[in-house]
Amino acid sequence: MEYGICNLAVIPLRALPDDRSEQVSQVLFGETFEIKEWAERWVKIVTTTDNYTGWIGRLQFAMLGHIAYKTQQSNPPVLTYRPVTQAWKIIDNSVIYLPAGSSLAGLKGTTCKIGNDKFEIIGEIGEKEDIATTAKSFLNAPYLWGGRTHFGIDCSGFTQVVFALNKIKLRRDASQQAEEGKEVANLQAGRLGDLAFFNNAEGRITHVGILLNNEYIIHASGKVKIDLIDNDGIYSAELKRHTHKLHSIRRFM
């Protein structure tokens, strides 16, 4: 088995080995993965964090040995909490701008090591906050299919990253997240931090958001925003109509 680690700020994880292919997710700095297949310019991987499969460019990561990979799994690295954290790449005197949720592998003092390269973290990495504060830090982040950062994020990427920054692991897609946690009887029993799921006309779960209470939800739809929620679903004041049909509520804390 071969392993790799992301040594760039963020890289697209694509459905197919083609620059024009759909971005299904993103791999953040310091995240690891198993390598499943090599192609001319591409590598098929399975991410360690959420067991997600896709293709990344061959020049967008560093190889990671078996022992180093296992060590990182048994000793989860420190995460960055600020929307942007600067990391000085010592070997070429360049700066990489890390998104929130980046993994600082082998952090000692202010230095982390990714593959054979050392990075000096500039300034504070931030610290764990409550769910509401973390979620609201993403307000107005633009919607981006497959995105997982303040500069572009989708609905399940939003819930996944917010929860990761609060030490709770979620799978990647809304439909997968709906299989986790504990069922909440109804919206009236909902509370801060519960996830609300929404389905389409065929009954398939296509959207997820985080309850701020049983009247308001924060979610990524067009942008990260706060909307009203009732038993019918999400009500958009901007559009003056319901936009998502409520399916279920799950509790994770």
Residue, then its C-alpha position, 0 to 999 in steps of 0.5 A: m500500500e502507498y500513501g500520500i499527504c497534501n503539501l499544498a493549501v488545498i487541491p481539488l479531488r475530481a471524479l475523473p482524471d481530467d482537469r475538466s472533470e467534476q470536483v467532488s471534494q477537496v483535500l486540505f493541507g496535511e490531510t493524508f490518503e491511500i493511493k489506489e491507482w497511478a495514471e500519466r498525470w493523475v493519482k486515484i486516492v481514498t482520503t483517510t478522513d472520510n474514505y472519499t475516492g477521487w483523482i488528484g494531480r501527480l504534482q499536488f502531493a508528497m509521498l508518505g511512508h507507511i510508518a509516518y502514515k500510521t503515526q499520523q493516524s494514531n496521533p491526530p495532528v493539530l488543526t488550523y482554526r483561522p480562516v487563513t493561516q500562513a505557513w512559510k515553506i523553508i526550502d524555497n522561502s515561499v508562503i502558503y496560505l492554509p484554510a481552516g481545518s488544515s492538518l499540521a503534521g508533526l507540529k513541534g513548536t511552530t514547525c510542522k513537517i509535510g513529506n520532506d518539507k518543513f513549514e514554519i507557521i506564522g502567527e496564531i493558528g487559532e483555537k477551538e470555539d463553540i459550534a455557533t461561532t465556528a459556523k458563523s465564521f463562514l457566513n457569506a462564503p460562496y457556494l462551491w460544489g465540492g468545496r471545503t474552505h471559506f473561499g468556497i464550500d458546499c452544504s455538506g463540506f460546511t457541516q463537515v469542516v465546522f464539526a471537524l473544528n469542534k472535534i467531531k468527525l463526519r462523513r463527506d456527503a449529506s446523505q452519508q451524514a444523515e446515516e450518522g448521529k442520533e435521531v431527533a424526534n422533531l424540529q421542536a426538539g431541535r437544538l444548537g448543533d443538530l444537523a437538519f437534512f432535506n430531501n428532493a421530490e424523489g425522497r433523496i437527501t440533497h441538503v444539510g445545515i446546522l441548527l442554531n436553534n429550532e427556528y434558525i438554521i445556518h447552511a450553504s446555499g448560494k452562500v453560507k447564510i442564516d435562514l428561518i426553518d419550520n416544519d416544512g423546511i427552510y424559508s428564504a426571506e430573500l426569495k420569499r418562499h420555502t427552498h428546501k423540504l425538511h426530512s429529518i434531524r440528527r444529533f451528534m453532541 
